[in-house]
Amino acid sequence: MKVLMINGSPRANSNTRLALEEVGKTLKENGIDYEIANIGTKPVHGCIACGRCGELGRCVFDDDPCNRWAALLAESNALVVGTPTYYGQPNGALLALMQRLLYSQSHLAMHKPAAGIAICRRGGATAALQSLTMMFQLQHMPMVTSQYWNIVYGRAEGQAALDSEGMQTMRALGRNMAFLLKRIHLQEPVQYPESEPWEPMHFIR
Ligand SMILES: Cc1cc2nc3c(=O)[nH]c(=O)nc-3n(C[C@H](O)[C@H](O)[C@H](O)COP(=O)(O)O)c2cc1C
């Protein structure tokens, strides 16, 4: 089993990556593999609501990580998204990519356990975390929790390692993710719940 971890920080030695690695270390100790996909520093597109993903089965923009992440998500059993906190929110590039990834590939995310992680210097991480979890909540993704909100503190690169409670929270998250994944995959093939056909609001078709 494998967990895809998205690192939304553009910084090379980011605190977000440190937090993700702590989750990953714990996953490995519990026999579960992981891969970190970095957002990098190149420009990314926002969703232009063209609807072409419905025909193509992928996002129309191929020059940023969205479709690469989709391929990684396809071969993963769970998703963890880590974000730095920018003005009390996930950074804009990460939000743009996640919106396109989930809109174009909702079937790849469906029923896969998910967790968000937010890093901040001082404040706004709970709101950033809320933004991430809003995306998981309408993809049928069971959300994995920890002993505290999934928050780690740090400003300069590497400082997150000094937040011992934050790092402990990451390890607890990794253990809970491993526990849930093992429960879900106890029986193969997994019997996911059936979905009803979508019933859109009567006044918006
Ligand atoms: C544009 C920008 C906005 C930021 N806004 C906040 C904020 O609202 N609250 C906060 O506590 N830290 C804020 N920070 C600090 C970062 O969240 C902090 O440095 C964090 O460790 C960055 O994570 P990273 O190392 O993974 O990139 C901001 C940093 C930048 C560059």
The ligand as an SDF file (V2000), in Angstrom:
LIG
                    3D

 31 33  0  0  0  0  0  0  0  0999 V2000
    3.3050   34.9310    1.4480 C   0  0  0  0  0  0  0  0  0  0  0  0
    3.4420   34.3590    2.8380 C   0  0  0  0  0  0  0  0  0  0  0  0
    2.3690   34.4550    3.7090 C   0  0  0  0  0  0  0  0  0  0  0  0
    2.4680   33.9260    4.9910 C   0  0  0  0  0  0  0  0  0  0  0  0
    1.3760   33.9920    5.8090 N   0  0  0  0  0  0  0  0  0  0  0  0
    1.4430   33.4440    7.0440 C   0  0  0  0  0  0  0  0  0  0  0  0
    0.2910   33.4430    7.9080 C   0  0  0  0  0  0  0  0  0  0  0  0
   -0.7980   33.8700    7.5520 O   0  0  0  0  0  0  0  0  0  0  0  0
    0.4410   32.9290    9.1520 N   0  0  0  0  0  0  0  0  0  0  0  0
    1.6430   32.4170    9.6020 C   0  0  0  0  0  0  0  0  0  0  0  0
    1.6980   31.9970   10.7520 O   0  0  0  0  0  0  0  0  0  0  0  0
    2.7110   32.3420    8.7820 N   0  0  0  0  0  0  0  0  0  0  0  0
    2.6480   32.8330    7.5250 C   0  0  0  0  0  0  0  0  0  0  0  0
    3.7210   32.7400    6.6780 N   0  0  0  0  0  0  0  0  0  0  0  0
    4.9320   32.0030    7.1400 C   0  0  0  0  0  0  0  0  0  0  0  0
    4.9430   30.5600    6.6390 C   0  0  0  0  0  0  0  0  0  0  0  0
    3.7280   29.9070    6.8520 O   0  0  0  0  0  0  0  0  0  0  0  0
    6.0500   29.7840    7.3500 C   0  0  0  0  0  0  0  0  0  0  0  0
    7.2950   30.3610    7.0480 O   0  0  0  0  0  0  0  0  0  0  0  0
    6.0770   28.3090    7.0130 C   0  0  0  0  0  0  0  0  0  0  0  0
    7.0910   27.6650    7.7580 O   0  0  0  0  0  0  0  0  0  0  0  0
    6.3560   28.0650    5.5370 C   0  0  0  0  0  0  0  0  0  0  0  0
    6.3440   26.6860    5.3030 O   0  0  0  0  0  0  0  0  0  0  0  0
    7.3820   25.9990    4.3010 P   0  0  0  0  0  0  0  0  0  0  0  0
    8.7470   26.0540    4.9530 O   0  0  0  0  0  0  0  0  0  0  0  0
    6.8840   24.6060    4.1950 O   0  0  0  0  0  0  0  0  0  0  0  0
    7.3270   26.7540    3.0280 O   0  0  0  0  0  0  0  0  0  0  0  0
    3.6600   33.2660    5.3920 C   0  0  0  0  0  0  0  0  0  0  0  0
    4.7390   33.1740    4.4970 C   0  0  0  0  0  0  0  0  0  0  0  0
    4.6200   33.6980    3.2270 C   0  0  0  0  0  0  0  0  0  0  0  0
    5.7790   33.5510    2.2630 C   0  0  0  0  0  0  0  0  0  0  0  0
  1  2  1  0
  2  3  1  0
  2 30  2  0
  3  4  2  0
  4  5  1  0
  4 28  1  0
  5  6  2  0
  6  7  1  0
  6 13  1  0
  7  8  2  0
  7  9  1  0
  9 10  1  0
 10 11  2  0
 10 12  1  0
 12 13  2  0
 13 14  1  0
 14 15  1  0
 14 28  1  0
 15 16  1  0
 16 17  1  0
 16 18  1  0
 18 19  1  0
 18 20  1  0
 20 21  1  0
 20 22  1  0
 22 23  1  0
 23 24  1  0
 24 25  2  0
 24 26  1  0
 24 27  1  0
 28 29  2  0
 29 30  1  0
 30 31  1  0
M  END
$$$$
